Amino acid sequence: MEKELRSTILFNAYKKEVFTTNTGYKSLQKRLRSNWKIQSLKDEITSEKLIGVKLWITAGPREKFTAAEFEVLKKYLDSGGDILVMLGEGGESRFDTNINFLLEEYGIMVNNDAVVRNVYYKYFHPKEALVSDGVLNREISRAAGKAVPGVIDEENSGNNAQALTFVYPFGATLSVMKPAVAVLSTGSVCFPLNRPILAFYHSKNQGFGKLAVLGSCHMFSDQYLDKEENSKIMDVVFQWLTTGDIHLNQIDAEDPEVGDCIIEMEDGSAS
């Protein structure tokens, strides 16, 4: 069977997404348009709608997906399609969606929390979290053109958490288990500390589809894409999803520097 030609990036707009091709993602679209056809999906997800689609994106869905739609997306991923899911602070409960049902199959879950910066610096709102030590996999730095040459020994693990600085606005943390890999974290100055915020999953099935999950749909929006090094991270995420040029470092993937998950109860106590 001839391999399907996939040349389209499809933005979902059927689940009341916070961001679509028309709202808040103009700069992102402009960057992608040089290599891809950009389209918007305004009705139910079906296999037919995904023909020719390289990457399916949902940016802050505020409605639930049906079991049939999840089935279509799973088959799409298994057959070599790629998926990018972005949510935001408060996770599923705030957005009134059920996207974790799909993500959990691959070892990823968006938590119902919010990332805040403990120290006032540069950005006005505490939920505009500035992270300067959140890189968990050295391949991210290398792909962003930030590789730091140096001898790897016991003192120097080879990954430089501070290689990239980014703003993580109005975002949630993720829970990540194998086979998924955490690649960015909240770092040591934002609360919750050292928790995953970007994770990758690469299917071992025949099609080798890829899934990326980012806990903030604002990070790549027009307001924040050009802040700090957000656009470099965007480039790396899309490059990882749509090409075979980025290979995560296995040492870092096996043992990312992440802390324990602390769930905040409604009465303010932690469990």
N, C-alpha and C positions, 0 to 999 in steps of 0.2 A: 504494500500500500504506500502511495506517495505521501511524504511527510507534509502535513498541513502548513501552509504559509501563514504565519501570524504577523500581521503588521499594524495592528490596532491596539491602542490603549483605551480601555472602556471605563469611564467614570460612572458608577452607579448613582442614579438620581431618583430612585423609586422608593427609597425608605426614608424620605425626609432628611437626607444627609445635610449636615451643617455646611459642608463645602461641596460645591459641584463645579463644573466647567464654567458656569455663569457667575458663581458667587465665591469670591475670596481666593480662587486658585488661578488667577490670570497669569501671573509670573511663572508659575509651575508649568502651566500649559504651554507658554511661549518657549520655555526651555525644552520641552518634550517634542514640540511640533516639528523641529528640524529632522528628527529621525522617525517619527511615528504619526500615524493618523490618530487624531483624538476624537472620540465619540462619547456620547452620553446615553445611558440606558434609562428610559423613563417608564418602563413597565417591567412586568415579572421576568425574573431570570430563567431562561430556558437554554437548553443545549444549542438550539439554533442561533440564539442571540450571541453566543460565545464563539461561533465559527469565525476563524481569522483573528481572534483576539489573543494578543500576547500577554497582556496584563489587565486584570480586573481590579478596580480600586473602589473601596467604600470609605468615605471620610466623614465619620461621625454620624452613622445611621441612627435615626430616632424612631424606628419602627421595627417590629419583629420580622424575621425571615421565616418562610414556611419550610416544612420538612422537605418538600419537593425541591425548593431552591437550594437548600443545603446539599441535597443529593447531587444536584447539577454541578454545584461548585466543587464537591469532592471528586466527581468524575473528571471535571475540567483540570483539576490539579494533578490527578493521577495520569492524565493523558498529556501532561507537559505544559499546561497553562500555568500562569503565575498570578499570585494574589497579594494585594497590599491592603491591610486593614488598619485604619486609624480610628481611635476613639478619643476620650478626654476625661477630665476629672470627674469622679463619681462613677465612672465605669458604666456597666450595663444598667444599673438601677437608675442612674441619672438620665441616661439616654433612652430608657425604656426599649431596649433591644435585647436580642438573645444570641448575639454573634459568638459568644464564648462557646456555645454548643458546637460550633464548627471548629473553633481554635483549639479546644481542649483535646480533640482527636490527635492533634499534632504536638501536644505538650506545652501549649501556651494559654494563658488566661489573663484578661485585663481585670485588674482589681478595682473595687469600688472605693478608691481613695483619691487623694490629691497630693501632688508634689509641691512643696513650698520651700522657699529659700529662707534659712534661719537668720541670715545677715543681710541688712539693706545694702545693696551695691548695684549701681548702674541702672537697674530697672525699677520702676515705681511700685509695681504690684508684686507682693510676695509670691504669687503664683506664676509670675514670669521668671521661672527659676533659671538662674545662670549657672551652668555646670562647666567646670574647667578641669575636672578629673574623672570623666565618666566613660573613657574608652576601655572596653573589656577585651577587645581582640585586636592585636597589632596589625592585622590585615586591613582593618578599617582605616587606620592612620596611613598605611602604605598606599592604599587605593586613593586616599584623599591628597596624596603627594606630601605627606608629613612624616614619612619613615625616618626614624632617628638611627643613623648608623652607629654601631657600637658592638663591643664584644658581649656575648651573652654568657654570664657566669652566675654563681649563686646570689651575688649581690644585685645583679641586674637581670631580671626575669625575661627581658626582651620586649614586654609590652609596656608602653608608656601611656599610663592612664590620662596624662595631661597633654597628649598630642593635639587634641582638638578642644576648642571652647564653643559651647552652643547654648542657645536659649531654649528652654523646654517649657512652653507656656500652657497653663491650664491643662496639665496632663495627669494621667494616672500611672501607677506602677504596673508591672506585669509579674505574674508567676510563671516561671519557665522550667520545664523538665525535659530530659532527653526524650525524644531525639532532637528537640529544638535547642537552639544555642542563643544565650543572651549576648548581645554585642555592644550595647550602651547601657550605662547605669546612671543613677541620680548623683553619684559621687559622694564626697564626704561633707559637703556643706549644705546639702538640701535634705529635707526630711520627707519621707523615710530615707535613711542613709543607705547608700550602696545597693539600691534595688534596681532590677532590670527595667528598662523603659523601651528598648528596641530588641526584638528577637527575630531570628531567622530559622526557617525549617526548610530542608531540602529533601524532597521525596526520593526514596530509593526505587520507587516503582519505575516501570518501563519508560514513562515520559519525563521523569526527573523534574517535575513541577516544583516551584518554589513559593514559599509563603513568608511574607514579612509582616510583623505586627509592631505598630508604634503607638504608644499610649497617649499621644497628643495629635489631634488633627490640625491644631493651630501651628505646629512647628514649621510646616511647609506652606503656610498661607501667605498671601501677599504682605501681610503686616510683619511677618517674622522671617521670611525666606532669606532676606538679605542682611539679617542681623547676625553678628558674630560669624561663626562658620557653618551656619545651618545649611547654606546652599551646597557646601562641600559634602555634608552628610547626605543631603538629598541626592546629589550626584552618585554617591557610593551606593545608596539603597537601590536606586533605579538601575545602576550598572550591575549590581549583584543579581537583581531580579531578571534583567533582560539579556544578560550576556553570560558567557562562561569565563569571564576574565578575572573574577574575584574568588579566591579560595581561602576560606577562613583558616586561621592558624589552629591546628588541632590541639596543641598544648593548652592554649588559652580557652579553646572551646570545651575541653574536658573539665577545666577547673576555673571558671570565671570568678573574679573577686567580687562576690555579692554577699550581702548580709542576710539576716533572717527576716522573714516577713512578719511585720507587726500589724495586726488588724485593729483599727480604732473602733471601739464600740460606740453606740449612740450616746451613752452617758459620759463619754469622754475618757473612759478607762481603756487600757490596752490589753489585748490577750496575747 
